[in-house]
């Protein structure tokens, strides 16, 4: 998609602080980190959200989790980490391109966000 910021990052049109890249995915530091380690892992192909995962494109999600496992060791997350995918408006998805947040190097709470009043 020509107006998708993550597609532009994946294509190299917008710079990012990359920690990993291969032919299928790219991982880079989040601009507004919520933990000492906060990396986004995205497919290079445009998939708008988890609602658009199909048998034809689901292999990329498996690959993303393989990359997350690799990065967790490289980024010092041996004590644990959290992987988050926001989907749709109520899920607070801010960029309409499938992406996973890898957060770590701090104790995570539950629930991750306080309930609305």
C-alpha atoms as an extended CHARMM CRD file, in Angstrom:
* protein
*
       117  EXT
         1         1  UNK       CA              0.0000000000        0.0000000000        0.0000000000  PROA      1               0.0000000000
         2         2  UNK       CA              1.4630000000        3.3130000000       -1.0160000000  PROA      2               0.0000000000
         3         3  UNK       CA              0.2310000000        5.2680000000        2.0430000000  PROA      3               0.0000000000
         4         4  UNK       CA              1.2120000000        2.6680000000        4.6680000000  PROA      4               0.0000000000
         5         5  UNK       CA              4.0670000000        3.8860000000        6.8720000000  PROA      5               0.0000000000
         6         6  UNK       CA              5.1980000000        0.3280000000        7.6530000000  PROA      6               0.0000000000
         7         7  UNK       CA              5.2600000000       -0.5510000000        3.9470000000  PROA      7               0.0000000000
         8         8  UNK       CA              7.4740000000        2.5020000000        3.4210000000  PROA      8               0.0000000000
         9         9  UNK       CA              9.7860000000        1.4140000000        6.2620000000  PROA      9               0.0000000000
        10        10  UNK       CA              9.9450000000       -2.1220000000        4.8140000000  PROA      10              0.0000000000
        11        11  UNK       CA             10.7890000000       -0.6930000000        1.3820000000  PROA      11              0.0000000000
        12        12  UNK       CA             13.5510000000        1.4950000000        2.8440000000  PROA      12              0.0000000000
        13        13  UNK       CA             11.7420000000        4.7210000000        1.9420000000  PROA      13              0.0000000000
        14        14  UNK       CA             11.5690000000        5.7750000000        5.6060000000  PROA      14              0.0000000000
        15        15  UNK       CA             14.5850000000        5.1340000000        7.8390000000  PROA      15              0.0000000000
        16        16  UNK       CA             14.2690000000        2.9760000000       10.9340000000  PROA      16              0.0000000000
        17        17  UNK       CA             16.5620000000        1.7330000000       13.6700000000  PROA      17              0.0000000000
        18        18  UNK       CA             16.6460000000       -1.8600000000       12.3800000000  PROA      18              0.0000000000
        19        19  UNK       CA             17.6350000000       -4.7950000000       14.5320000000  PROA      19              0.0000000000
        20        20  UNK       CA             16.7910000000       -7.5060000000       11.9680000000  PROA      20              0.0000000000
        21        21  UNK       CA             15.8470000000       -7.8740000000        8.3270000000  PROA      21              0.0000000000
        22        22  UNK       CA             15.4230000000      -10.7370000000        5.8800000000  PROA      22              0.0000000000
        23        23  UNK       CA             13.4160000000      -11.2410000000        2.6930000000  PROA      23              0.0000000000
        24        24  UNK       CA             10.1390000000      -11.6600000000        4.6170000000  PROA      24              0.0000000000
        25        25  UNK       CA             10.2370000000       -9.4520000000        7.7170000000  PROA      25              0.0000000000
        26        26  UNK       CA             11.8860000000       -6.4350000000        9.2620000000  PROA      26              0.0000000000
        27        27  UNK       CA             12.2900000000       -5.5950000000       12.9560000000  PROA      27              0.0000000000
        28        28  UNK       CA             13.0660000000       -2.1470000000       14.3120000000  PROA      28              0.0000000000
        29        29  UNK       CA             12.9810000000       -0.1530000000       17.5360000000  PROA      29              0.0000000000
        30        30  UNK       CA              9.6560000000        1.5240000000       18.3610000000  PROA      30              0.0000000000
        31        31  UNK       CA              9.7750000000        5.3390000000       18.3120000000  PROA      31              0.0000000000
        32        32  UNK       CA              7.7350000000        5.4920000000       21.5390000000  PROA      32              0.0000000000
        33        33  UNK       CA              9.1270000000        2.6130000000       23.6270000000  PROA      33              0.0000000000
        34        34  UNK       CA              7.0020000000        1.2430000000       26.4470000000  PROA      34              0.0000000000
        35        35  UNK       CA              9.8450000000       -0.8560000000       27.8940000000  PROA      35              0.0000000000
        36        36  UNK       CA             13.6550000000       -0.7550000000       27.8320000000  PROA      36              0.0000000000
        37        37  UNK       CA             13.4430000000       -3.0870000000       24.8310000000  PROA      37              0.0000000000
        38        38  UNK       CA             10.5430000000       -2.3440000000       22.4820000000  PROA      38              0.0000000000
        39        39  UNK       CA             10.9150000000       -3.6840000000       18.9650000000  PROA      39              0.0000000000
        40        40  UNK       CA              8.2880000000       -3.9440000000       16.2250000000  PROA      40              0.0000000000
        41        41  UNK       CA              8.3930000000       -7.0030000000       13.9650000000  PROA      41              0.0000000000
        42        42  UNK       CA              6.4530000000       -6.6320000000       10.7080000000  PROA      42              0.0000000000
        43        43  UNK       CA              6.0060000000       -8.5680000000        7.4950000000  PROA      43              0.0000000000
        44        44  UNK       CA              7.3370000000       -6.8020000000        4.4210000000  PROA      44              0.0000000000
        45        45  UNK       CA              4.1890000000       -7.7550000000        2.5040000000  PROA      45              0.0000000000
        46        46  UNK       CA              1.1740000000       -5.6850000000        3.4440000000  PROA      46              0.0000000000
        47        47  UNK       CA             -1.2900000000       -7.5490000000        5.6470000000  PROA      47              0.0000000000
        48        48  UNK       CA             -3.6020000000       -5.0310000000        7.2940000000  PROA      48              0.0000000000
        49        49  UNK       CA             -4.2510000000       -6.9110000000       10.5440000000  PROA      49              0.0000000000
        50        50  UNK       CA             -4.5490000000      -10.3130000000       12.2100000000  PROA      50              0.0000000000
        51        51  UNK       CA             -8.0800000000      -10.4150000000       10.7750000000  PROA      51              0.0000000000
        52        52  UNK       CA             -6.5250000000      -10.7910000000        7.3110000000  PROA      52              0.0000000000
        53        53  UNK       CA             -4.3800000000      -13.8360000000        8.0870000000  PROA      53              0.0000000000
        54        54  UNK       CA             -5.2550000000      -16.6550000000        5.6930000000  PROA      54              0.0000000000
        55        55  UNK       CA             -3.8770000000      -20.1040000000        4.8770000000  PROA      55              0.0000000000
        56        56  UNK       CA             -1.9980000000      -18.4320000000        1.9990000000  PROA      56              0.0000000000
        57        57  UNK       CA             -0.1760000000      -15.8490000000        4.1520000000  PROA      57              0.0000000000
        58        58  UNK       CA             -0.0650000000      -17.4640000000        7.6200000000  PROA      58              0.0000000000
        59        59  UNK       CA              3.4760000000      -18.7470000000        7.1210000000  PROA      59              0.0000000000
        60        60  UNK       CA              4.7520000000      -15.2180000000        7.6180000000  PROA      60              0.0000000000
        61        61  UNK       CA              3.3220000000      -15.2080000000       11.1630000000  PROA      61              0.0000000000
        62        62  UNK       CA              5.2020000000      -18.4100000000       12.0050000000  PROA      62              0.0000000000
        63        63  UNK       CA              8.3550000000      -16.8180000000       10.6100000000  PROA      63              0.0000000000
        64        64  UNK       CA              7.7750000000      -13.6740000000       12.6770000000  PROA      64              0.0000000000
        65        65  UNK       CA              7.6780000000      -15.7870000000       15.8350000000  PROA      65              0.0000000000
        66        66  UNK       CA             10.9010000000      -17.5420000000       14.7840000000  PROA      66              0.0000000000
        67        67  UNK       CA             12.4870000000      -14.0920000000       14.4220000000  PROA      67              0.0000000000
        68        68  UNK       CA             11.1040000000      -13.0330000000       17.8210000000  PROA      68              0.0000000000
        69        69  UNK       CA             12.7050000000      -16.1260000000       19.4170000000  PROA      69              0.0000000000
        70        70  UNK       CA             16.0480000000      -15.2290000000       17.8040000000  PROA      70              0.0000000000
        71        71  UNK       CA             15.8200000000      -11.5670000000       18.7860000000  PROA      71              0.0000000000
        72        72  UNK       CA             14.8640000000      -12.3710000000       22.3780000000  PROA      72              0.0000000000
        73        73  UNK       CA             18.2860000000      -13.9310000000       22.8710000000  PROA      73              0.0000000000
        74        74  UNK       CA             20.1620000000      -11.2060000000       21.0010000000  PROA      74              0.0000000000
        75        75  UNK       CA             18.3880000000       -8.4130000000       22.9200000000  PROA      75              0.0000000000
        76        76  UNK       CA             18.9880000000       -9.8660000000       26.3850000000  PROA      76              0.0000000000
        77        77  UNK       CA             15.4490000000      -11.0020000000       27.1310000000  PROA      77              0.0000000000
        78        78  UNK       CA             16.3760000000      -14.2970000000       28.7930000000  PROA      78              0.0000000000
        79        79  UNK       CA             14.2530000000      -13.4660000000       31.8710000000  PROA      79              0.0000000000
        80        80  UNK       CA             11.1380000000      -13.1180000000       29.7230000000  PROA      80              0.0000000000
        81        81  UNK       CA              9.3050000000      -10.8040000000       27.3910000000  PROA      81              0.0000000000
        82        82  UNK       CA              5.8640000000       -9.9520000000       26.0540000000  PROA      82              0.0000000000
        83        83  UNK       CA              4.6110000000      -10.1030000000       22.4710000000  PROA      83              0.0000000000
        84        84  UNK       CA              1.5750000000       -7.9520000000       21.6590000000  PROA      84              0.0000000000
        85        85  UNK       CA             -0.5380000000       -7.6740000000       18.5290000000  PROA      85              0.0000000000
        86        86  UNK       CA             -3.2280000000       -5.0100000000       18.4720000000  PROA      86              0.0000000000
        87        87  UNK       CA             -6.0480000000       -5.7060000000       16.0330000000  PROA      87              0.0000000000
        88        88  UNK       CA             -8.7060000000       -3.2610000000       14.8900000000  PROA      88              0.0000000000
        89        89  UNK       CA            -10.0740000000       -0.1010000000       16.4420000000  PROA      89              0.0000000000
        90        90  UNK       CA            -11.1030000000       -1.5990000000       19.7890000000  PROA      90              0.0000000000
        91        91  UNK       CA             -7.7720000000       -3.4260000000       19.9430000000  PROA      91              0.0000000000
        92        92  UNK       CA             -6.0400000000       -0.0360000000       19.5900000000  PROA      92              0.0000000000
        93        93  UNK       CA             -4.2770000000       -0.8870000000       16.3270000000  PROA      93              0.0000000000
        94        94  UNK       CA             -2.6640000000        2.4140000000       15.3240000000  PROA      94              0.0000000000
        95        95  UNK       CA             -1.0430000000        1.3520000000       12.0330000000  PROA      95              0.0000000000
        96        96  UNK       CA             -3.1030000000       -0.7670000000        9.6390000000  PROA      96              0.0000000000
        97        97  UNK       CA             -0.2450000000       -3.1660000000        8.8780000000  PROA      97              0.0000000000
        98        98  UNK       CA              0.1910000000       -6.3870000000       10.8330000000  PROA      98              0.0000000000
        99        99  UNK       CA              2.8630000000       -5.9040000000       13.4810000000  PROA      99              0.0000000000
       100       100  UNK       CA              3.9970000000       -7.4520000000       16.7250000000  PROA      100             0.0000000000
       101       101  UNK       CA              5.4660000000       -5.5480000000       19.6630000000  PROA      101             0.0000000000
       102       102  UNK       CA              8.3460000000       -7.3170000000       21.4210000000  PROA      102             0.0000000000
       103       103  UNK       CA              8.7490000000       -5.7940000000       24.8900000000  PROA      103             0.0000000000
       104       104  UNK       CA             11.1920000000       -6.7140000000       27.6170000000  PROA      104             0.0000000000
       105       105  UNK       CA             13.8190000000       -5.9240000000       30.2340000000  PROA      105             0.0000000000
       106       106  UNK       CA             11.1860000000       -4.8930000000       32.7490000000  PROA      106             0.0000000000
       107       107  UNK       CA              8.5730000000       -6.6980000000       34.8360000000  PROA      107             0.0000000000
       108       108  UNK       CA              5.2490000000       -6.7200000000       32.9890000000  PROA      108             0.0000000000
       109       109  UNK       CA              1.9460000000       -6.2150000000       34.7980000000  PROA      109             0.0000000000
       110       110  UNK       CA             -1.4560000000       -7.7480000000       34.1180000000  PROA      110             0.0000000000
       111       111  UNK       CA             -3.7610000000       -6.5280000000       32.8200000000  PROA      111             0.0000000000
       112       112  UNK       CA             -1.4520000000       -4.5180000000       30.5740000000  PROA      112             0.0000000000
       113       113  UNK       CA             -3.8420000000       -1.5580000000       30.6420000000  PROA      113             0.0000000000
       114       114  UNK       CA             -6.1870000000       -0.5210000000       33.4190000000  PROA      114             0.0000000000
       115       115  UNK       CA             -9.8700000000       -1.2000000000       32.7260000000  PROA      115             0.0000000000
       116       116  UNK       CA            -11.9490000000        1.7350000000       31.5170000000  PROA      116             0.0000000000
       117       117  UNK       CA            -14.2050000000        3.3300000000       34.0860000000  PROA      117             0.0000000000
